[in-house]
């Protein structure tokens, strides 16, 4: 077998590999669209599929139009955007730290960012500054964990435990504010909330996701090399510290923008990347988009199960 035959065989295998990955992504995207269509008619006021499509395309002032445009669509789009953002941030953190238990939730970043958002809300700042407060506290938690991880003798498991301690510290602080809001406030803080979604929150979180996603995809190849070890990545010309810092800052930015509007939703950023890796392998070019789609599916499934239980 000559060099050209070997090259042709490698290219053929790679083409099959990428075709399979894109096929999985297409299946996930199709499932997301179908699930969104199934969820939209469900709610306190049940609507038919025909009424939903008529309300979407007519944009009138009927009861169905108001329900769809003011309640259902913002909630569904917010669930999709937040699921994508949280899952993407979880995939980034796991890829950078090489730890399947790592996520913005288990490292305390989500709780710290939400606490910062609550402080911003208490001062009555605008939406942009509110996200800025959340980002500041999220970065504070990130640097604390990063400093802990640099200490000698600190295993990845110990770092996660320190992150969980930090998470409960900020949850305790936010619980004080939650108790002031009564049982509803506590429930929202502990489990996350999507009920009060608005078009303003949808637009804000979508902007942050649209900005950060291409930048993270640009870092995907570097993260693939870093998975082989820092020395190997450095030998091929990758600035490991720069890639690690950029990736973590972008992940923190996504989480900060989301938790300001949804509260702390922890399971998505931990479970979605795990599922994506088991299906897609270790290529971050496919892990990132698949994690995002899986995260959106998980949050939509959560809404679907809640509505089915409510309408039983």
C-alpha positions in Angstrom: 0.0 0.0 0.0 1.6 3.3 -1.1 1.3 6.7 0.5 -1.6 7.8 -1.7 -3.7 4.8 -0.8 -3.1 5.3 2.9 -4.0 9.0 2.5 -7.2 8.1 0.6 -8.2 5.6 3.3 -7.6 8.1 6.1 -9.6 10.7 4.3 -12.5 8.2 3.7 -12.5 7.3 7.4 -12.5 10.9 8.4 -15.4 11.7 6.0 -17.4 8.9 7.6 -16.5 10.1 11.0 -17.6 13.7 10.4 -20.8 12.5 8.5 -21.8 10.5 11.6 -21.2 13.4 13.9 -23.2 15.8 11.7 -26.0 13.2 11.5 -26.2 13.1 15.3 -26.3 16.9 15.4 -29.1 17.0 12.8 -31.1 14.4 14.8 -30.7 16.5 18.0 -31.7 19.6 16.2 -34.8 17.9 14.7 -35.7 16.5 18.1 -35.4 20.0 19.6 -37.8 21.5 17.0 -40.3 18.7 17.4 -40.2 19.0 21.2 -40.7 22.8 21.0 -43.7 22.3 18.8 -45.2 19.8 21.3 -44.6 22.0 24.3 -46.0 25.3 22.9 -49.8 24.3 23.0 -49.5 23.1 26.7 -50.3 25.3 29.6 -53.1 26.5 31.9 -55.0 27.4 28.7 -54.7 24.5 26.4 -54.4 25.3 22.7 -54.4 23.2 19.5 -51.4 23.0 17.1 -53.5 24.9 14.6 -54.2 27.8 17.0 -50.5 27.9 17.8 -49.4 28.3 14.2 -52.2 30.8 13.5 -51.1 32.9 16.5 -47.5 32.8 15.5 -48.0 33.9 11.9 -51.0 36.2 12.3 -49.7 38.2 15.3 -53.2 39.5 16.2 -54.8 40.6 19.4 -56.9 37.5 20.2 -56.6 35.5 23.4 -54.5 32.8 21.7 -52.2 35.4 20.2 -51.5 37.0 23.6 -50.9 33.7 25.2 -48.5 32.6 22.6 -46.5 35.8 22.1 -46.5 37.1 25.7 -46.2 33.8 27.7 -45.4 30.6 25.7 -42.8 31.8 23.1 -40.7 33.8 25.6 -40.6 30.9 28.0 -39.8 28.3 25.3 -37.1 30.4 23.7 -35.6 31.2 27.1 -35.5 27.5 27.9 -33.7 26.8 24.6 -31.2 29.6 25.0 -30.5 28.9 28.7 -30.2 25.1 28.1 -27.7 25.8 25.3 -25.7 28.3 27.3 -25.5 26.3 30.5 -24.6 23.1 28.7 -22.0 24.8 26.7 -20.4 26.4 29.7 -20.4 23.0 31.4 -18.6 21.4 28.4 -16.0 24.2 28.5 -15.3 23.8 32.2 -15.0 20.0 31.9 -12.8 20.3 28.8 -10.4 22.9 30.5 -10.2 21.1 33.8 -10.3 17.5 32.4 -12.8 16.6 35.0 -16.2 15.2 34.3 -17.5 16.4 37.7 -16.6 20.0 37.0 -19.2 22.5 36.0 -20.1 26.1 36.8 -22.6 24.7 39.3 -20.2 22.4 41.2 -17.5 25.0 41.2 -19.7 27.6 42.7 -19.6 30.0 39.7 -23.4 29.8 39.1 -24.3 30.5 42.7 -21.8 33.4 42.9 -23.0 34.9 39.7 -26.7 34.7 40.9 -25.7 36.3 44.1 -24.0 39.1 42.2 -27.1 39.5 40.1 -29.3 39.8 43.2 -27.0 42.6 44.5 -27.3 44.4 41.2 -31.1 44.1 41.4 -31.1 45.4 45.0 -29.3 48.5 43.8 -31.8 48.9 41.0 -29.2 49.0 38.2 -30.1 48.4 34.6 -30.0 45.0 32.9 -26.5 45.4 31.5 -25.0 46.4 34.8 -26.9 43.6 36.5 -25.2 41.1 34.3 -21.9 42.9 35.1 -22.5 42.4 38.8 -23.2 38.7 38.2 -20.0 38.4 36.0 -17.9 40.0 38.7 -18.9 37.6 41.4 -18.7 34.7 39.0 -15.2 35.6 38.1 -14.4 36.0 41.8 -15.5 32.4 42.5 -13.6 31.3 39.4 -10.3 32.9 40.6 -10.8 31.4 44.0 -11.2 27.9 42.6 -8.3 28.5 40.2 -6.0 29.6 43.1 -7.0 26.5 45.1 -6.3 24.2 42.1 -2.8 25.6 41.9 -1.8 24.5 45.4 0.3 21.4 45.7 -1.3 18.1 46.5 -4.8 19.3 45.4 -6.5 16.5 43.5 -9.3 17.2 41.0 -11.8 15.7 43.5 -10.6 18.1 46.2 -11.0 21.0 43.9 -14.6 20.0 43.2 -15.3 19.6 46.9 -13.9 23.2 47.5 -16.2 24.4 44.7 -19.2 22.7 46.3 -18.4 24.5 49.6 -18.2 27.8 47.7 -21.5 27.0 46.0 -23.3 26.4 49.3 -21.7 29.6 50.7 -23.3 31.7 48.0 -26.5 29.7 48.2 -26.7 30.5 51.9 -26.3 34.2 51.1 -28.9 34.2 48.4 -31.3 32.2 50.7 -31.4 35.2 53.0 -32.9 37.2 50.1 -35.0 34.3 49.1 -36.6 34.0 52.6 -37.5 37.7 52.4 -39.5 36.8 49.2 -41.3 34.0 51.0 -41.7 30.4 49.8 -41.9 31.3 46.1 -38.6 33.2 46.3 -36.8 30.2 48.0 -38.3 27.8 45.4 -37.0 29.9 42.5 -33.5 30.2 44.0 -33.1 26.5 44.7 -34.5 25.1 41.5 -34.3 27.9 38.9 -37.3 29.6 37.2 -38.4 30.2 33.7 -42.0 31.1 34.2 -41.5 34.9 34.2 -39.5 35.0 31.0 -39.8 38.1 28.9 -38.7 39.1 25.4 -36.2 41.4 27.0 -34.5 38.6 28.9 -34.7 36.4 25.8 -32.9 39.0 23.7 -30.2 39.7 26.3 -29.3 36.1 26.9 -29.4 35.4 23.1 -26.9 38.2 22.5 -24.4 36.8 25.0 -24.8 33.3 23.6 -24.4 34.4 20.0 -21.2 36.3 20.9 -19.6 33.6 23.0 -20.4 30.5 21.0 -18.2 31.3 17.9 -15.4 32.2 20.2 -15.6 29.0 22.1 -15.7 27.0 18.8 -12.5 28.8 17.8 -11.0 27.5 21.0 -12.2 23.9 20.4 -9.1 22.7 18.4 -6.8 24.1 21.1 -8.8 22.3 23.8 -8.5 19.1 21.8 -4.7 19.4 21.9 -4.8 20.3 25.6 -6.6 17.1 26.3 -3.4 15.3 25.4 -1.5 17.3 28.0 -0.2 20.8 28.4 3.3 19.8 27.2 1.9 18.3 24.0 -0.3 21.3 23.4 2.6 23.7 24.0 4.8 21.8 21.6 2.4 22.4 18.7 2.4 26.2 19.4 -0.7 26.5 21.6 -0.6 29.1 24.4 -2.2 26.9 27.1 -2.7 29.5 29.8 -4.3 31.9 27.3 -6.7 29.3 25.9 -7.6 28.1 29.4 -8.3 31.7 30.6 -10.3 32.8 27.5 -12.4 29.6 27.7 -13.2 29.9 31.4 -14.0 33.7 31.1 -16.4 33.1 28.2 -18.1 30.2 30.1 -18.5 32.5 33.2 -19.9 35.2 31.0 -22.6 32.9 29.6 -23.6 31.6 33.0 -23.7 35.1 34.5 -26.0 36.4 31.7 -28.3 33.4 32.2 -28.6 33.1 36.0 -29.7 36.7 36.3 -33.0 35.7 34.7 -33.4 32.0 35.5 -31.8 31.5 38.8 -29.4 28.6 39.5 -30.1 25.6 37.3 -27.4 23.1 38.0 -28.2 19.8 36.4 -28.0 21.0 32.7 -24.3 22.1 32.8 -23.3 18.8 34.5 -25.3 16.2 32.7 -25.4 17.5 29.1 -21.6 17.4 28.4 -21.4 13.9 29.9 -24.1 12.7 27.5 -22.4 14.6 24.6 -19.0 13.0 25.3 -20.5 9.5 25.5 -22.0 10.0 22.0 -19.6 12.3 20.2 -16.2 11.2 21.7 -13.6 13.8 22.8 -13.7 16.2 19.9 -14.7 19.6 21.3 -15.7 20.8 17.8 -18.7 18.4 18.2 -19.0 18.3 22.0 -19.8 22.0 22.2 -22.8 22.1 19.7 -24.1 18.7 20.8 -24.0 19.7 24.5 -25.9 22.9 23.6 -28.6 21.0 21.8 -28.9 18.3 24.6 -29.1 21.1 27.2 -31.9 22.8 25.3 -33.7 19.4 25.1 -33.4 18.8 28.8 -34.9 22.1 29.7 -37.7 21.7 27.2 -38.4 18.2 28.5 -38.6 19.7 32.0 -41.2 22.2 30.9 -43.1 19.4 29.1 -43.2 17.2 32.2 -44.3 20.1 34.3 -47.1 21.0 32.0 -48.3 17.3 31.6 -48.3 16.9 35.4 -50.2 20.2 35.8 -52.8 19.3 33.2 -53.3 15.8 34.4 
